[in-house]
Amino acid sequence: MNAVSDPKVLLVANQIEELVRVETFLEELSESWDLPVQLVFSLNLVIEEALANIISYGYDDQGRHEIRMEFAREGSDLLLTIIDDGHEYDPTLKMDPDINLTVEERPVGGLGIFLIKKIMDRVEYQRKDNKNHLILTKNIES
């Protein structure tokens, strides 16, 4: 498979307000790469969940941190890599919640990562250069 010659990069700060920029970026990406509307909707949800976790739990300080998102196409796959300098955290090791429990019985949290795993075809994690690399793959045609 050949990677697209023009990978796209979006840098955002560790602030929830940055999600608006993500949505705008995805709309532009959708047009330039001719992505299906449902895929863009799913990507937006996945990114919202990932960024919310990074912003809420990734840092001990209130300082500004940069989160990098790299979008690339490899054949019929869209690759999204989210890179942050927060606490080391591998979401692939997180056990899926028991979705058969009632809302009252279920512990708070964990659904975001569960959704990411369900929506994306492949979820991988690496720790490189003191940064988290969450590598998400979705087949554009599925």
PEWO-V159011 format. One record per pair of residues at least 12 apart in sequence whose ideal C-beta (glycine too) atoms are under 10 Angstrom apart, sorted by the first residue. I is the first residue (numbers start at 1). GAP is how many residues later the second one is. Records with the same first field share a line. If there is no record, write none. Layout:
I->GAP, GAP
This chain:
1->72, 73, 74, 75, 76
2->71, 72, 73
3->69, 70, 71, 72, 74, 76
4->29, 67, 68, 69, 70, 71, 74, 75
5->67, 68
6->26, 27, 65, 66, 67
7->63, 64, 65, 66, 67, 72, 74
8->17, 18, 20, 21, 24, 25, 61, 62, 63, 64, 65, 72
9->16, 59, 60, 61, 62, 63, 72, 74
10->12, 14, 15, 16, 18, 19, 37, 57, 58, 59, 60, 61, 72
11->55, 56, 57, 58, 72
12->13, 35, 39, 42, 43, 53, 54, 55, 56, 57, 70, 72
13->42, 51, 52, 53, 54
14->37, 40, 41, 42, 44, 45, 47, 48, 49, 50, 51, 52, 53, 70, 71, 72
15->36, 40, 49, 50, 52
16->32, 35, 36, 39, 40
18->33, 37, 49
19->25, 28, 29, 32, 33, 36
22->21, 22, 25, 26, 29, 45, 47
23->17, 21, 24, 25
25->19, 22, 44, 46
26->13, 14, 15, 17, 18, 21, 43, 45
27->13, 17
29->14, 42, 49
30->13, 14
33->38, 40, 45, 107
34->106
35->36, 38, 43, 103, 105
36->104, 105
39->39, 80, 99, 100, 101, 102, 103
41->78
42->73, 74, 76, 77, 78, 96
43->28, 35, 37, 76, 77, 93, 95
45->67, 70, 71, 74
46->34, 36, 66, 69, 70, 71, 72, 73, 74, 77, 88, 90, 92
47->20, 22, 33, 35, 69, 89
48->64, 67, 68
49->42, 62, 63, 64, 65, 66, 67, 70
50->17, 19, 30, 32, 34, 41, 62, 63, 65, 66, 73, 84, 86
51->16, 18, 31, 33, 61
52->60
53->31, 33, 36, 38, 56, 59, 60, 63, 81
54->13, 28, 29, 30, 31, 32, 33, 35, 78, 80
55->12, 29, 31
56->53, 56
57->29, 30, 32, 52
58->26, 27, 28, 29, 30, 31, 74
59->25, 26, 27, 28
60->26, 27
65->19, 20, 21
66->17, 18, 19
67->15, 16, 17, 18, 19, 64, 65
68->13, 14, 15, 16, 17, 63, 65
69->12, 13, 14, 15, 65, 67
70->12, 13, 63, 65
73->67
74->63
75->64, 65, 66
76->62, 63, 64, 65, 66
77->44, 45, 60, 61, 62, 63, 64, 65
78->42, 43, 58, 59, 60, 61, 62
79->43, 56, 57, 58, 59
80->40, 54, 55, 56, 57, 58
81->43, 45, 52, 53, 54, 55, 56
82->50, 51, 52, 53, 54
83->43, 45, 46, 48, 49, 50, 51, 52
84->47, 48, 49, 50
85->44, 45, 46, 47
86->45, 46
87->45
88->37, 39, 42, 43, 44
89->24, 36, 38, 43, 45
90->34, 35, 36, 37, 42, 44
91->19, 21, 22, 23, 25, 26, 32, 34, 41, 43
92->21, 24, 25, 30, 31, 32, 33, 42, 43
93->20, 32
94->15, 16, 18, 19, 20, 22, 23
95->15, 18, 19
96->14, 15, 17, 18, 21, 22
97->12, 13, 14, 16, 17
98->12
99->12, 15
116->18, 20
117->19
119->17, 19
120->14, 15, 16, 17, 18, 19
121->15, 16, 17, 18, 21
122->13, 14, 15, 16, 17
123->12, 13, 14
124->12, 13
